[in-house]
Amino acid sequence: MSAILKEAALNIRPMQEADLWEVLEIERQSYPYPWTRTIFSDCIHAGYSCWVVGRNGSIEGYGVISVAVGESHLLNICVRPESQQQGIGRKLLRHLISIARRHDAEVVFLEVRVSNKSARALYEDEGFNELGTRRDYYPTAGGREDALILACTL
């Protein structure tokens, strides 16, 4: 299937409580220290903008962004490991940025692991710039890892 047909078959919709078992499965496959069901549920109920991207009835990825007082913070974005490198993350990121714009945000902030080279390349390609570093932000098996703070002006 061509990349165009794959992308056309994707749909993005608001995340619902019923999606959380599949979202958690992807989260656990993707991160050694995954978010919990409670964190996702709290994000939905707090009114954060929570989305899933799917194809053929299966969730391929998800994203959570908060928007308030002229700025937004991308809290979580993830694509199923076997579905990465197909443009799904890029499509979802662009959707989340469009949500921020619709809510009159002027900037989108995020943190990314220093070691996550593929995510860093995507963010840079989509206009994010490095602002600084949060020391020891992410847990690792051997201790802690720094996060880069990135921002994209809208």
N, C-alpha and C positions, 0 to 999 in steps of 0.2 A: 504494500500500500504506500502511495507517495506521501511525503510530508504534508502536502496540502490537504489530502484526503484525511490524514490522521488528525490534523488540526481542526478541520471542518467537523469531524465527528465528536469533538470535545464540547462539553457544555459546562458552564459555571453557574452555580446556584448557591443560595444561602445554606450554610451548615445548619443541620437540625440535630436534636438530641439522638434521633434514631441513627444518625451517621456515625456516632462516636465509637462504636465497636470497630468499624472499619478504619476510621481515622486513627484510633489507638494502635491498631495492628500496624499501620504504616509508620506511625511514630516510633513504635518499639523496634521495627526493622531498621529504622534510619538513625536512631540516636542511642548511645549507651546510657544516657540519663534522660529518658523521655518525659514529656509532660504527662500528667495523670488525667484520668477522666474528669476529676473534680476541676482541674484547671480549665479544661476545654468547656465544661458545662458552665463554670463561672463566667468565662468570656462571653458565651452565648447570652446568658441571663443579665450580664452587666451592660449589654448593648454594644459590645465590640462588633466590628464588621467581620464576620466569620464566614468563609466560603469554602466550597469543595469544587473540584474540577473532576469531571467523570467522562467515561466513555463506555457505551454498551452496558449501562447499569452498574459499573464498577467505579469506585472512587480511585482516581489516580494521584490526587494530591489535594492539599488544603492550604489555606492561609488565614491568618488572623491579624487585623490591623486596628489600632485604636486611633480615633481622630477627635481632637478637641483644641479649641482656642488657637486656631491657625496652624497647628502642626499635627503630624501623625507619626505613629511609631509602628513599624512592622514588627510584630511580636513573634510570629512563627510562619514559616512557609516551607513546605516539604512536598516532595514528589516521591511516589513509590520507587524504591531502588531500581527495579527492573524496567521502569518507565522513564527513567532519566535520559537526558540527551535527545529528547524528541520534541522539544519546544514547549512542553507543558508548563514547566516552571516559569518560562518567559511570559507565556500567555497569562498565567495566574498573577505574576508580578505586575504586569501591565494593567490587569483588571484592578488589583488592589490600589495601584497608583491612581487610577481613574476614580475610584471611590474617594480617595483623599482629596482629589481635585473637586469632586462634586460637593464635598463638605467644606470647601474653601480653605483647605490646608495650603500653606505656602511651602512646606518642606516635609519630607518623609525621612525619618531616622530609622536606623536598624543597627544591630550588632551582629557580627559574623565571626566565627572562629578563624583565627589566623591561619590554621591548617586547611580550611575549606576553600581550596583554590578554585574549584568549579563555580561555587556560589559567588566568590569574590569576582571572578571574571564576568559572570552574568550581571552582577550589580554595576560593575564599572561600565560594561557595555550599555547598560540602561541609564547611565548618567549619574550614578552615585559617586561621591568623592569621599576620601578618607578625612575624618575630622580629628581622630585621636585613637587612643587605646584605653580599654578598661582592663587593668591588670587582674589576672587570676579570676576572670569572669565565669568561665565554664569549668565544670568538674571534669576530670579525666581519671583514668585508672591509676595514673601515677601522681595525681595531685590536681593542679588547676592549669587552665590554658587561657591566654589573653584573648580578648575580643577586639576587633577593629570596630570603631564607631564610624558609620557611613551615613551620608545625607545626600538627598536629591532635592534640589530646589524646583518647585513646580511653577 
